[in-house]
Amino acid sequence: QVQLLESGGGPVQAGDFLKLSCAASGHIFSTITMGWYRKSPGKQRELVAAVTSGGTTNYADSVKGRFTISRDNAKNTVYLPMNSLKPEDTAVYYCKTSSYSGLYGYQRNPLQTWGQGTLVTVSS
């Protein structure tokens, strides 16, 4: 019902800049929260950053001051500009959204949707 298309990942060098984008499509009535998670081999998936429809943001301590999350509600798109990338940032980044479907009326709980992931590789 909801599809998430991530883009912007790729191989970069330490200190470089990269911007991730995620566009949500489908029968969406409204999107409550949009965010980014990341997963590297041997580690648990962790929250990188998230933003609510009202603009409230939340960041992992490791990316504060370097990454900035933003969203375009009209386009149902979330962005993650990443500055001063470090080798530790290497991971598959996944977009995640919490939304209400446009196919139904009242819904008690929003739908959680995950994207396919985009790989970011930061070399020393």
C-alpha positions in Angstrom: 0.0 0.0 0.0 2.9 2.3 0.7 6.2 2.2 -1.3 9.4 3.9 -0.2 12.1 4.7 -2.8 15.5 5.6 -1.4 18.3 7.3 -3.4 21.6 9.1 -2.9 23.8 6.3 -1.5 27.2 5.4 -2.8 30.9 5.1 -2.1 32.6 8.2 -0.7 35.7 9.2 1.1 36.0 10.3 4.7 35.0 14.0 5.1 32.8 14.0 2.0 29.2 15.1 1.7 26.2 12.9 0.7 22.5 13.5 0.6 19.9 10.7 0.9 16.3 11.1 -0.3 13.2 9.0 0.3 10.0 9.4 -1.5 6.8 7.8 -0.2 4.0 6.8 -2.6 0.8 4.9 -2.6 -2.6 5.3 -0.9 -1.4 7.6 1.8 -3.9 9.8 3.7 -1.2 11.4 6.0 2.3 10.6 7.1 3.1 11.0 10.8 6.8 10.3 11.0 9.6 9.8 8.5 13.1 8.7 9.4 16.3 6.9 8.6 17.8 3.8 10.2 21.1 2.1 9.4 22.5 -1.4 9.6 26.1 -2.6 9.3 27.3 -6.2 9.4 27.5 -7.6 12.9 25.6 -4.6 14.4 22.0 -3.9 15.3 19.9 -1.6 13.2 19.8 1.8 14.8 17.9 5.0 14.4 19.9 7.7 12.7 17.3 10.5 12.5 13.6 11.0 12.4 11.2 13.9 11.9 7.5 14.3 12.6 4.9 16.0 10.5 5.1 19.0 12.9 8.9 19.3 12.4 10.1 17.8 15.6 13.5 16.0 15.0 15.4 13.3 16.8 19.0 12.3 16.1 21.5 9.6 17.2 24.3 11.1 19.3 26.9 9.9 16.7 25.4 12.0 13.9 24.4 15.2 15.8 25.9 18.3 14.2 26.8 16.4 11.0 23.5 15.1 9.6 20.3 17.2 9.1 16.9 15.6 8.5 14.1 17.5 6.8 10.9 16.7 5.0 8.6 18.1 2.3 5.1 17.2 3.4 3.5 18.1 0.0 5.9 15.6 -1.8 5.9 13.1 1.0 9.7 13.1 0.8 12.3 13.0 3.5 16.0 14.1 3.1 19.1 13.4 5.0 22.1 15.6 4.1 25.2 14.1 5.6 28.3 16.2 6.3 31.8 15.1 7.4 31.2 11.4 6.7 33.3 9.0 8.7 34.1 5.3 8.1 31.9 4.5 11.1 28.9 5.8 9.0 29.3 2.9 6.6 26.0 1.0 6.5 22.9 0.3 4.6 20.5 3.1 5.3 16.8 2.4 5.4 13.9 4.9 5.2 11.0 4.3 7.5 7.6 5.9 7.6 4.5 5.8 9.9 1.4 6.7 8.0 -2.4 6.4 7.7 -3.8 4.7 4.6 -6.0 6.6 2.2 -8.0 3.4 1.4 -9.8 3.3 4.8 -11.6 5.5 7.2 -10.7 5.5 10.8 -7.5 3.7 11.7 -6.5 3.2 15.3 -2.8 2.5 14.5 -0.7 3.8 11.7 1.1 1.6 9.2 4.9 1.2 9.5 6.7 0.9 6.2 10.4 0.2 5.4 12.3 1.0 2.3 14.7 -1.4 0.5 17.8 0.4 1.7 20.7 2.3 0.1 24.3 1.5 0.7 26.7 4.2 2.0 30.4 3.2 2.1 32.9 5.7 3.6 36.6 4.9 2.9 39.4 6.2 5.1 
